[in-house]
Amino acid sequence: MHSSLLAIVLLATVAATVTGLLTDSACPEGVKVKQNFSLKDYVGRWYEIKRYEQFYEKDLDCVVAEYQPREEGGITVANGAFSLANNTRVVGQGVGIISYPEAKDGKLSVAFFGAKPDRSNYWVLDTDYTSYAVVFSCEPYYKDASKNVLGFWIFSRQPTFPTDETTVKHVQELVKQYGDESKFEITNQSDERCPRSYV
């Protein structure tokens, strides 16, 4: 029952918009994303390490994003999360495409539950493909065009983030440039109940 209820909430929210932190500020200009981005190398499993809280992720942990190639191009998206409070899991299924193929950069358009991926709302600021990825989003709030919605995610190929000083410092600099460290929620990936895959 709890799982069904959570799935309904997830469906309703994600289908409406990618909803994160609301701000009255304009989306930042000149955001630099990953150049010569390789979707082929990016696919696979990513563990969410921390995020700007999303309504559809509230009180959920153990978040895993899994991307696989589609025959018709782009990727399938399976975002899984687990409620440690009531031992239930939810999974959102979607698709993603490169927003501007001619640019060959890390701007993707992602949509869930049959919606068309026509908004460039998943920007890979940087990734080395093998250990970390930093993803940013900023788009108008669907209920009030005077506001914008911010999303920020730090991912790792493992349930823990890399500890090498160069990577840690680089990611910290990206967060400082485009975000606010104090607004992040840490995702629990250490609980023994955390699924390591949702597909």
N, C-alpha and C positions, 0 to 999 in steps of 0.2 A: 504493500500500500504506500509506504513512504517512498519507495523507489518510483512508483508511478506518479505520485504527486510531484516529486522533484523533477521528473522527466517532463511533465506538463509545464512546470514553471520555466525550465530550461528552454523548451520548445517555444513558448510564447515570447520569452525575452529575446532569445537569439534571432528568431524570425523577424522581430521588429527592427532590431538594430544591434550593432556591437556596442553595448552600453557600458561605459566605465565611469571615470571621474568627470563630472560636469565642471566647466570653467567658463567664465565670461571673457576670458582672453582669447585673442585670435590664435589660430593654429600657427605654429612657428614656420617661418619662411626659410627656404634654403636648407631644408633638412637633407643631410648627406646620407645616402643609403649605400648598401653594398654594390659595388660596380662589378661588371662581368659576372653577375650572379649565375650560379649553376643550380638549377632546380633539381637536376639529376643527383647532385651531391648532397642536396639539402634534405631530400626525402629520408624517411626512416622515423625512428622514435626519438622524441625530445621530452625530457622531464622539466616541468615548470619549477623553477627555484624560487622566484618571487614575482609579484605582479602588482599593478594598480588594481584594487578590488573591483571586480565586475559583479553586477547584480546577479548574473547567472552562475557565478562561482561563490557566492556568499556562503560561508560555513562549509565549504568543500575543500578538501585537500587531496594529496596524492595525484595531482593533475598530470596527465600524460597526453601529449599531442603526437599522433601518428599520421604520417603523410606517405601516400603511395602513388606511383604514376598511374594515370588513366590512359586507356588506349586512344581516346579521342583528344588527348592533350591535357595538360595541367595535372592536378593531383586530386586524390580523394583525401578528405580530412576526417579523422576520428579523434575527437577531444573527449577524454574520459576523466572523471573525477570521482572521489569517494567521500562519503560523509562518515567521519569517524564517530559522530554522535549516535548514529543509528545503523551503522554497518550496511549502508546501501551505496550503490554505484549508479552513475548516470553517464550516458554517452551521447554526444552530439555529432551527427554525421553531416558532412558538407563537402564542398568542392572548392578548389582554388585554381586560379590561373595567373599567369604573369600579366600585370596590368598594362604594361607598355613594352611589347616584345622588341620593338626597334631600339629601345633604350638599353636593353640588356642589363637592367639593374634589379635590385631586390624589392621592387614594389609589386605586391601581389593583391589580388582581389579575391576575398574569401566570403562564401555565403553558405548558410545551413538550411537543411530541411526543404530542399527543392527550390529555394530562392536563387535567382540569377546572380552570379558573381560580377556585378557591374559597378561596384564601388572599390576604389583602390584604398583598402583599409587595413592592410597588413604589410608594414614596411620593415624589411630586415636591415637594420642599421649596420650590423656587421655579424659575421660568423666565420669560423674557420672550418665549418662543416663537420668536424670530428669531435669537438668538445663543447663549444658554447655558441649561443645565438642571442642577439639582442633585437627585440621587435618593438616597433612603435606604431601608434595609430592616433590620428586626430581627424575627426569629421564632424559636420554639423549635427546637433541634437535634433532628432526627428520631431520632437514636440515643440521645440523653440529654436528657430534658426539663428537667434542671437547668441546662443550658447554653443559650445563645442564639447565633444566627448573625447577624453584622452584614454588611451590604453598603452600600457608599457609592460613588457614581459621579458624576463631573463630565463633562458632555457639552457639545459645541459644535456649532453648525451648520456650522462649517468645521473642517478638520484642525488648526487652531491655535486657542487660546483667545483671546477678545477681550482687547485690551490696555487698554481704557479704565479709568481708575482707579476709577470708581464700581462697575463690575461686578466687578472683581478684588477690591476691598475687601469688597463684599457677600458674595461667595462665600467668601472667607476667614473672615468672621464666622460664616457658616452651618457651615463645617467646624469652627471652634473651638467652636461651641455644641453640636454633635451628634457630632463625630468627633474624630479624632486625625490631624493632618497627617503625622506620622511613619509612619503605617501605609499610606499611599498608595503605589501603584506607578504610575509614569508610563508611559503607553501610547505606544509609538513610532508616530507617524503621519507621520514625515518621510521614511522610506525610500521610494525610488522604486518599489519593488515593491509597496507598499501598494495594494490595491484600493480604489477610492473607492465601490464599491457591490458588494453580493453577491446582488442580485436581478435 
